[in-house]
Amino acid sequence: MNAPESFPPQALSRAARLRAMLSSNQLEFLMEAHNGLSARIVREAGFKGIWASGLAISAQFGVRDNNEASWTQVVDVLEFMADASDLPILLDGDTGYGNFNNVRRLVRKLEQRGIVGVCIEDKQFPKTNSFIGGERQPLAEIDEFCGKIKAGKDSQQDDDFVLVARVEALIAGWGMDEALRRAEAYRQAGADAILIHSKLSRPDEILAFAREWAGRAPLVIVPTKYYSTPTRVFRDAGIGVVIWANHLIRAAASAMQAVAKEIHDSETLVTVEDRIASVDEIFRLQGADEYSAAEQVYLSASRAPRAAVVLAASRGKGLEAITEDRPKVMLPVAGKPLLRWLVDGFKRQGINDITVVGGYRADAIDPAGIKVAVNERHARTGELASLACAAGALANDAIISYGDLLFRSYILRDLLDSDAEFSVVVDSSQTQPSNQSVRDFAYCSAADDRELFGRKALLQRVCSEPQRDGRAPEGRWIGLLNVRGAGAGRLRETLAALQQRADFDTLDMPALLNALVERGEQIEVLYVHGHWRGVNDLEDFRRAGDFAHSQTPYASGAPEAPHD
């Protein structure tokens, strides 16, 4: 079975609740549903039970109500309905889908799937909907139908499982006496309730039947044709349960017809969007919030970081000539913006919760697939002020990245595989400045030995230029920080402490890394040897296109990737 949504515990089982509705002194109501979504809507509307309509389930399959959908297909739909709602479900079981043996198997399968009642009608299999030439439809022999009832009752495991016998004599034109004779025979065969059906637009014969029946067993009606009858009339007549039998599928059909025609004719969504359920409402009905909560419980220990924060507030020093109308991260590189290369790389690794912190010309950032936060003081502040604008995205595992990076996919993949609470990527091939823009030199506990299973190295400090004591750096931090588990909370604490400093507005990411080290955090180093690019000036920008082309799939006709 599908995993059910968690519902508040009920004092009574579903079967006991349905039986209680039948025996209630008050008039009770069942509402039609035909799939999991409609079952959830019925529950939210406040109904106490569901009628799984044969007409509606057939219609949602796009087939006729002539047993064209097999009983196993119907049972599959019922399983989703039972998962989507904790309400008791009474199945419109047609004729029982065959003889007594089919009814026995049906009851067992229904109970296995949490369906607590079935209504079977005294017509012959395969059946046709009662409102389509009902007077021409033959009825089953009374003894044969009583055998089905007995077989069903003998097969149930739960004493509260309900079997309702539906009398079609009035529909078929056999008269009141025959309807009463059949109903009594079905009651004596073990039926828990009688459903008396009528195709008239007035309730006269239903009320006449109720008077003659005199409460010998619970009485169920389906006022589809005599819908204008005031409900108090049914209460006064001693009816037990009213079934609103097909109104959700009919409402859905009319709404879909209208919306489809409107969109076809207008060739736009503008006129319909405000008149239909929002996508978020569909997500809510599907239980998306419950899934997100479960994800926190069951995936937190093993999944890759769920979030990424990209620092992209800069116009780019030395790039002013080409960034007048856009930030650096929106510069085109090999056919798409620099930022999109980064975002696509994250999404390929399963990171879809991406927050980009913009600043200069943040309005020009393409928001597709990302959330955009804005550092309104970007012209007077550094990278940590931008990071603080997205602190809410650091609640769990996260990647923090400079926005001007290009890298081969294995770098991010290997970083995400680290079990360390803090880990960074350091390029061991860059230990000396190659141009004036190179910065973020990393001093580590061990150098890169270029071996597959090298020693673990920890970050000791990141500096904007080589230290004056003559010690060579072990490489350059490329601008990727991975935070996992409890490390996320300690990173937020460190960031909050730095915000108390008078010089906070001037601080960049290396200040955060250094503060973490000073607080005793161990930041694991993942060494690489090239295979990435940062866009810090015009020369970097010119070279970025060649690097990006080397990442394009061979099927696109890109040249062989150069060694770098």
FIPAZA-331096 format. One line per field, with one value per residue (C-alpha): chain; x, y, z. Coordinates in nm, 2 decimals, padded with zeros to 4 digits. Last residue first. Example, Ala and Ser with C-alpha at 12.3 -4.5 7.8 and 13.67 -1.06 7.14 Angstrom:
unit	(A,A) $
xx	(01.37,01.23) $
yy	(-00.11,-00.45) $
zz	(00.71,00.78) $
This chain:
unit	(A,A,A,A,A,A,A,A,A,A,A,A,A,A,A,A,A,A,A,A,A,A,A,A,A,A,A,A,A,A,A,A,A,A,A,A,A,A,A,A,A,A,A,A,A,A,A,A,A,A,A,A,A,A,A,A,A,A,A,A,A,A,A,A,A,A,A,A,A,A,A,A,A,A,A,A,A,A,A,A,A,A,A,A,A,A,A,A,A,A,A,A,A,A,A,A,A,A,A,A,A,A,A,A,A,A,A,A,A,A,A,A,A,A,A,A,A,A,A,A,A,A,A,A,A,A,A,A,A,A,A,A,A,A,A,A,A,A,A,A,A,A,A,A,A,A,A,A,A,A,A,A,A,A,A,A,A,A,A,A,A,A,A,A,A,A,A,A,A,A,A,A,A,A,A,A,A,A,A,A,A,A,A,A,A,A,A,A,A,A,A,A,A,A,A,A,A,A,A,A,A,A,A,A,A,A,A,A,A,A,A,A,A,A,A,A,A,A,A,A,A,A,A,A,A,A,A,A,A,A,A,A,A,A,A,A,A,A,A,A,A,A,A,A,A,A,A,A,A,A,A,A,A,A,A,A,A,A,A,A,A,A,A,A,A,A,A,A,A,A,A,A,A,A,A,A,A,A,A,A,A,A,A,A,A,A,A,A,A,A,A,A,A,A,A,A,A,A,A,A,A,A,A,A,A,A,A,A,A,A,A,A,A,A,A,A,A,A,A,A,A,A,A,A,A,A,A,A,A,A,A,A,A,A,A,A,A,A,A,A,A,A,A,A,A,A,A,A,A,A,A,A,A,A,A,A,A,A,A,A,A,A,A,A,A,A,A,A,A,A,A,A,A,A,A,A,A,A,A,A,A,A,A,A,A,A,A,A,A,A,A,A,A,A,A,A,A,A,A,A,A,A,A,A,A,A,A,A,A,A,A,A,A,A,A,A,A,A,A,A,A,A,A,A,A,A,A,A,A,A,A,A,A,A,A,A,A,A,A,A,A,A,A,A,A,A,A,A,A,A,A,A,A,A,A,A,A,A,A,A,A,A,A,A,A,A,A,A,A,A,A,A,A,A,A,A,A,A,A,A,A,A,A,A,A,A,A,A,A,A,A,A,A,A,A,A,A,A,A,A,A,A,A,A,A,A,A,A,A,A,A,A,A,A,A,A,A,A,A,A,A,A,A,A,A,A,A,A,A,A,A,A,A,A,A,A,A,A,A,A,A,A,A,A,A,A,A,A,A,A,A,A,A,A,A,A,A,A,A,A,A,A,A,A) $
xx	(04.39,04.37,04.15,03.80,03.75,03.56,03.18,02.96,02.65,02.66,03.00,02.83,02.95,03.20,03.49,03.28,03.27,03.65,03.68,03.42,03.59,03.91,03.77,03.61,03.93,04.11,03.84,03.87,03.76,03.58,03.69,03.77,03.79,03.96,04.29,04.45,04.19,04.23,03.93,04.02,03.83,03.73,03.77,03.60,03.79,03.64,03.95,03.89,03.53,03.66,03.91,03.64,03.41,03.69,03.77,03.41,03.45,03.43,03.40,03.05,03.14,03.40,03.23,03.20,02.86,02.79,03.09,02.90,02.59,02.81,02.97,02.63,02.50,02.80,02.74,02.39,02.49,02.77,02.51,02.45,02.66,02.83,03.01,03.22,03.31,03.51,03.82,04.04,04.39,04.68,04.91,05.03,05.41,05.56,05.79,05.68,05.52,05.20,05.08,04.79,04.42,04.46,04.28,04.38,04.43,04.22,04.25,04.42,04.34,04.63,04.61,04.41,04.42,04.76,04.83,05.03,04.83,05.00,04.91,04.77,04.64,04.72,04.48,04.53,04.21,04.33,04.41,04.30,04.64,04.74,04.91,04.96,05.14,05.02,04.77,04.81,04.69,04.33,04.14,03.78,03.62,03.47,03.27,03.06,03.28,03.11,03.24,03.04,02.90,03.26,03.32,03.02,03.10,03.45,03.34,03.12,03.40,03.41,03.29,03.27,03.15,02.88,03.09,02.95,02.80,02.67,02.41,02.30,02.03,01.91,02.14,01.87,01.75,02.10,02.04,02.08,02.36,02.55,02.54,02.68,02.94,03.05,03.14,02.95,02.92,02.80,02.60,02.38,02.05,02.17,01.90,01.77,01.67,01.52,01.61,01.47,01.42,01.50,01.72,01.92,01.86,01.67,01.98,02.15,02.42,02.31,02.21,02.21,02.12,01.92,01.91,01.68,01.73,02.04,02.02,02.37,02.26,02.07,02.39,02.57,02.27,02.29,02.66,02.63,02.32,02.52,02.77,02.48,02.44,02.59,02.95,02.96,02.72,02.76,02.47,02.70,02.89,02.58,02.38,02.32,02.66,02.84,03.06,03.28,03.27,03.45,03.77,03.60,03.29,02.93,02.92,02.61,02.64,02.70,02.53,02.36,02.29,02.04,01.96,02.31,02.35,02.14,02.25,02.17,01.90,01.71,01.46,01.35,01.39,01.24,00.94,00.87,00.90,00.67,00.41,00.42,00.37,00.05,-00.11,-00.38,-00.11,00.07,-00.26,-00.31,00.04,-00.05,-00.34,-00.69,-00.88,-01.04,-00.73,-00.54,-00.84,-00.83,-00.45,-00.38,-00.36,-00.46,-00.80,-01.01,-00.82,-00.77,-01.14,-01.24,-01.01,-01.13,-01.50,-01.47,-01.25,-01.50,-01.79,-01.61,-01.49,-01.84,-01.98,-01.70,-01.78,-02.15,-02.18,-02.36,-02.47,-02.57,-02.83,-02.82,-03.08,-03.42,-03.69,-03.94,-03.92,-03.55,-03.59,-03.85,-03.62,-03.37,-03.60,-03.67,-03.50,-03.26,-03.53,-03.31,-02.98,-03.16,-02.96,-03.12,-03.02,-03.25,-03.14,-03.33,-03.69,-03.75,-04.11,-04.06,-04.41,-04.36,-04.00,-04.14,-04.40,-04.13,-03.92,-04.22,-04.31,-03.96,-04.02,-03.79,-03.84,-03.54,-03.57,-03.33,-03.38,-03.06,-03.12,-02.89,-02.68,-02.77,-02.78,-03.00,-03.30,-03.25,-03.21,-03.54,-03.71,-03.57,-03.68,-04.04,-04.05,-03.93,-04.17,-04.46,-04.36,-04.35,-04.14,-04.06,-03.69,-03.60,-03.86,-03.72,-03.35,-03.30,-02.94,-02.82,-02.56,-02.28,-02.10,-01.78,-01.83,-01.76,-01.42,-01.31,-01.57,-01.62,-01.94,-02.11,-02.01,-02.12,-02.45,-02.52,-02.42,-02.65,-02.93,-02.87,-02.92,-03.23,-03.38,-03.32,-03.12,-03.29,-03.31,-03.25,-03.53,-03.68,-03.34,-03.29,-02.98,-03.05,-02.96,-02.61,-02.55,-02.45,-02.23,-02.35,-02.72,-02.91,-02.97,-02.73,-02.42,-02.31,-01.97,-01.83,-01.51,-01.24,-00.90,-00.72,-00.72,-01.09,-01.17,-00.97,-01.16,-01.49,-01.41,-01.30,-01.63,-01.83,-01.65,-01.74,-02.11,-02.14,-01.99,-01.86,-02.04,-02.35,-02.22,-01.98,-02.05,-01.79,-01.86,-01.55,-01.49,-01.29,-00.92,-00.85,-00.57,-00.45,-00.81,-00.86,-00.53,-00.64,-00.98,-00.82,-00.65,-00.98,-01.14,-00.87,-00.91,-01.29,-01.24,-01.33,-01.57,-01.83,-02.09,-02.04,-01.87,-01.50,-01.29,-01.10,-01.24,-01.58,-01.56,-01.47,-01.76,-02.02,-01.90,-01.92,-01.69,-01.93,-01.73,-01.80,-01.81,-01.82,-01.64,-01.53,-01.17,-01.27,-01.45,-01.15,-00.91,-01.13,-01.14,-00.76,-00.73,-00.97,-01.35,-01.53,-01.90,-02.03,-02.20,-02.46,-02.63,-02.98,-02.98,-03.08,-02.76,-02.76,-02.62,-02.37,-02.25,-02.18,-01.96,-01.78,-01.73,-01.58,-01.34,-01.23,-01.35,-01.18,-01.00,-00.63,-00.53,-00.42,-00.08,-00.07,-00.08,00.23,00.10,00.00) $
yy	(02.28,02.00,02.10,01.95,01.81,02.05,02.09,01.93,01.93,01.55,01.59,01.75,02.11,02.14,02.23,02.51,02.66,02.67,02.84,03.09,03.17,03.27,03.60,03.67,03.59,03.84,04.10,04.07,03.85,03.56,03.26,02.94,02.57,02.25,02.34,02.09,02.01,01.97,01.91,02.07,01.99,02.28,02.19,02.44,02.57,02.92,03.06,02.82,02.95,03.31,03.24,03.10,03.40,03.65,03.47,03.54,03.92,04.18,04.55,04.59,04.40,04.66,04.76,04.40,04.27,04.12,03.89,03.73,03.67,03.51,03.28,03.18,03.11,02.89,02.71,02.63,02.50,02.29,02.08,01.90,02.00,02.31,02.32,02.62,02.70,03.02,02.88,02.88,02.91,02.67,02.53,02.88,02.94,03.04,03.34,03.52,03.79,03.59,03.54,03.77,03.80,03.55,03.23,03.05,02.70,02.48,02.11,01.84,01.47,01.27,01.15,00.86,00.93,01.10,01.45,01.52,01.84,02.01,01.95,02.17,02.43,02.79,02.90,03.21,03.40,03.64,03.66,03.99,04.13,03.85,03.50,03.54,03.24,02.92,02.83,02.46,02.34,02.47,02.46,02.34,02.39,02.16,02.22,01.96,01.69,01.40,01.50,01.37,01.71,01.83,01.54,01.62,01.99,01.93,01.64,01.88,02.08,02.44,02.78,03.04,03.41,03.38,03.29,02.99,02.88,02.52,02.42,02.16,02.31,02.65,02.83,02.97,03.21,03.37,03.50,03.87,03.79,03.64,03.98,04.15,03.88,03.96,04.32,04.64,05.00,04.94,04.64,04.83,04.70,04.34,04.17,03.82,03.62,03.28,03.04,02.83,03.12,03.44,03.59,03.87,04.21,04.35,04.28,04.56,04.59,04.39,04.03,03.74,03.42,03.16,02.81,02.54,02.29,02.11,01.76,01.75,01.84,02.13,02.28,02.27,02.43,02.71,02.77,02.77,02.99,03.25,03.30,03.37,03.15,03.11,03.03,03.29,03.57,03.82,03.78,03.71,04.03,04.24,04.39,04.71,04.88,04.55,04.54,04.84,04.82,04.48,04.60,04.55,04.34,04.46,04.27,04.14,03.78,03.57,03.23,03.05,02.68,02.45,02.08,01.96,01.60,01.34,01.10,01.22,01.47,01.23,01.06,01.34,01.65,01.47,01.38,01.75,01.82,01.53,01.65,02.00,01.85,01.68,01.65,01.90,02.15,02.10,02.16,02.48,02.59,02.55,02.79,02.67,02.84,03.17,03.40,03.21,03.20,03.53,03.56,03.21,03.30,03.16,03.32,03.05,02.75,02.89,02.97,02.63,02.44,02.65,02.59,02.22,02.17,02.35,02.15,01.82,01.90,01.99,01.67,01.46,01.64,01.60,01.23,01.06,01.29,01.00,01.04,00.81,00.70,00.80,00.83,01.01,01.33,01.35,01.29,01.57,01.79,01.77,01.97,01.79,01.98,01.69,01.44,01.30,01.26,01.19,00.88,00.70,00.48,00.31,00.14,-00.18,-00.26,00.11,00.12,-00.03,00.07,00.44,00.44,00.29,00.56,00.82,00.68,00.65,01.02,01.17,01.38,01.39,01.01,00.79,00.60,00.39,00.22,00.14,-00.11,-00.16,-00.42,-00.69,-01.03,-01.26,-01.15,-00.79,-00.90,-01.08,-00.78,-00.55,-00.78,-00.80,-00.43,-00.35,-00.61,-00.45,-00.11,-00.17,-00.36,-00.05,-00.12,00.19,00.09,-00.26,-00.15,-00.24,-00.17,-00.40,-00.24,-00.45,-00.29,-00.41,-00.38,-00.74,-00.70,-01.02,-01.02,-01.33,-01.46,-01.12,-01.12,-01.48,-01.41,-01.10,-01.28,-01.57,-01.32,-01.20,-01.55,-01.61,-01.28,-01.35,-01.06,-00.78,-00.71,-00.36,-00.22,00.01,00.15,00.28,00.48,00.62,00.29,00.29,-00.04,-00.36,-00.65,-00.84,-00.86,-00.62,-00.65,-00.38,-00.41,-00.15,-00.20,-00.10,-00.05,00.01,-00.01,-00.18,-00.53,-00.49,-00.41,-00.71,-00.95,-00.80,-00.83,-01.19,-01.29,-01.08,-01.25,-01.59,-01.49,-01.41,-01.13,-00.78,-00.73,-00.60,-00.23,-00.20,00.16,00.15,00.29,00.47,00.56,00.89,00.89,01.05,01.04,00.69,00.55,00.73,00.60,00.24,00.31,00.38,00.05,-00.12,00.03,-00.11,-00.45,-00.43,-00.38,-00.05,-00.13,-00.23,-00.04,00.31,00.41,00.49,00.81,00.68,00.97,00.88,00.52,00.64,00.89,00.64,00.38,00.63,00.59,00.74,00.90,00.95,01.21,01.52,01.83,01.99,01.89,01.53,01.56,01.75,01.47,01.21,01.44,01.43,01.06,00.96,00.93,01.10,01.13,01.26,01.06,01.22,01.13,01.19,01.16,00.87,00.70,00.33,00.38,00.65,00.42,00.14,00.39,00.49,00.13,00.05,00.35,00.25,00.44,00.68,00.84,00.92,01.24,01.16,01.08,01.05,00.69,00.52,00.36,00.00) $
zz	(-01.69,-01.95,-02.24,-02.28,-02.63,-02.85,-02.82,-03.07,-02.86,-02.81,-02.64,-02.34,-02.26,-01.98,-02.21,-02.35,-02.00,-01.98,-02.32,-02.23,-01.89,-02.06,-02.18,-01.84,-01.65,-01.87,-01.81,-01.43,-01.14,-01.31,-01.12,-01.30,-01.20,-01.30,-01.13,-00.89,-00.63,-00.25,-00.02,00.31,00.63,00.85,01.22,01.44,01.74,01.77,01.60,01.31,01.27,01.29,01.02,00.79,00.86,00.80,00.47,00.36,00.35,00.63,00.57,00.70,01.02,01.12,01.44,01.54,01.66,01.32,01.38,01.67,01.45,01.18,01.44,01.58,01.22,01.15,01.48,01.38,01.03,01.19,01.36,01.04,00.74,00.60,00.27,00.17,-00.19,-00.28,-00.45,-00.14,-00.28,-00.21,00.05,00.13,00.14,00.47,00.43,00.75,00.54,00.47,00.11,00.02,00.10,00.38,00.47,00.79,00.94,00.72,00.80,00.59,00.60,00.47,00.11,-00.03,-00.40,-00.37,-00.48,-00.17,-00.10,00.19,00.55,00.83,00.59,00.49,00.22,00.00,-00.06,-00.33,-00.70,-00.85,-00.91,-01.14,-01.11,-00.73,-00.58,-00.43,-00.70,-00.80,-00.45,-00.53,-00.20,-00.16,00.18,00.44,00.76,00.94,00.79,00.62,00.28,-00.01,-00.09,-00.16,-00.39,-00.60,-00.60,-00.74,-00.96,-01.16,-01.31,-01.20,-01.29,-01.02,-01.02,-00.76,-00.47,-00.29,00.04,00.03,00.29,00.54,00.76,00.88,00.65,00.42,00.69,00.69,00.34,00.41,00.65,00.36,00.19,00.50,00.51,00.15,00.20,00.26,00.12,-00.24,-00.13,00.11,-00.04,-00.01,-00.20,-00.17,-00.48,-00.47,-00.75,-01.03,-01.27,-01.10,-01.38,-01.21,-01.38,-01.08,-00.87,-01.06,-00.79,-00.49,-00.53,-00.29,-00.47,-00.27,-00.41,-00.28,-00.57,-00.47,-00.63,-00.77,-01.11,-00.95,-00.81,-01.14,-01.31,-01.06,-01.12,-01.50,-01.47,-01.27,-01.55,-01.79,-02.09,-02.44,-02.37,-02.08,-02.08,-01.79,-01.55,-01.25,-01.30,-01.24,-01.52,-01.72,-01.68,-01.64,-01.96,-01.92,-01.54,-01.54,-01.37,-01.03,-01.06,-01.02,-00.70,-00.51,-00.62,-00.31,-00.38,-00.10,-00.15,00.02,00.06,00.13,00.02,00.20,00.47,00.82,00.74,00.52,00.75,00.99,00.78,00.48,00.70,00.76,00.38,00.30,00.55,00.39,00.04,00.15,-00.19,-00.08,00.01,-00.33,-00.50,-00.30,-00.39,-00.76,-00.71,-00.74,-01.03,-01.09,-01.06,-01.33,-01.58,-01.77,-01.77,-01.89,-02.26,-02.60,-02.56,-02.73,-02.61,-02.26,-02.22,-02.37,-02.13,-01.83,-01.91,-01.97,-01.67,-01.44,-01.58,-01.54,-01.18,-01.07,-01.22,-01.05,-00.72,-00.76,-00.82,-00.53,-00.26,-00.04,00.23,00.53,00.78,00.63,00.90,00.68,00.88,00.83,00.45,00.44,00.64,00.35,00.12,-00.21,-00.49,-00.56,-00.67,-00.95,-00.75,-00.43,-00.34,-00.04,00.25,00.49,00.82,00.89,00.98,01.00,00.89,00.54,00.44,00.53,00.38,00.05,00.03,00.09,-00.19,-00.42,-00.37,-00.38,-00.69,-01.00,-01.04,-01.10,-00.77,-00.55,-00.22,-00.04,00.23,00.53,00.71,00.47,00.64,00.42,00.63,00.52,00.16,00.17,00.32,00.06,-00.22,-00.10,-00.05,-00.40,-00.55,-00.37,-00.48,-00.85,-01.11,-01.31,-01.34,-01.13,-00.86,-00.85,-00.82,-00.45,-00.32,-00.05,00.19,00.33,00.62,00.79,01.17,01.24,01.08,00.90,00.62,00.41,00.57,00.51,00.15,00.08,00.26,00.05,-00.27,-00.19,-00.13,-00.49,-00.63,-00.42,-00.54,-00.90,-01.05,-01.22,-01.60,-01.73,-01.96,-01.70,-01.62,-01.98,-01.87,-01.53,-01.35,-01.49,-01.68,-01.51,-01.63,-01.43,-01.35,-01.12,-00.75,-00.64,-00.42,-00.16,00.00,00.34,00.54,00.28,00.46,00.17,00.31,00.39,00.03,-00.09,00.14,00.04,-00.33,-00.30,-00.14,-00.39,-00.68,-00.54,-00.50,-00.87,-01.08,-01.02,-00.69,-00.88,-00.87,-00.58,-00.49,-00.22,00.13,00.26,00.63,00.66,00.73,00.40,00.14,00.21,00.19,-00.14,-00.28,-00.20,-00.34,-00.68,-00.68,-00.58,-00.89,-01.11,-00.95,-01.01,-01.38,-01.54,-01.82,-01.56,-01.75,-01.61,-01.92,-01.95,-01.91,-01.61,-01.41,-01.54,-01.42,-01.07,-01.08,-01.20,-00.95,-00.67,-00.37,-00.11,00.16,00.53,00.81,00.59,00.71,00.38,00.47,00.45,00.12,-00.02,00.09,-00.09,-00.40,-00.41,-00.35,-00.63,-00.70,-00.41,-00.34,-00.01,00.25,00.48,00.81,00.93,01.31,01.53,01.42,01.32,00.97,01.09,01.37,01.12,00.92,01.24,01.35,01.01,01.02,01.37,01.67,01.91,01.61,01.62,01.43,01.08,00.94,00.56,00.44,00.28,-00.04,00.00) $
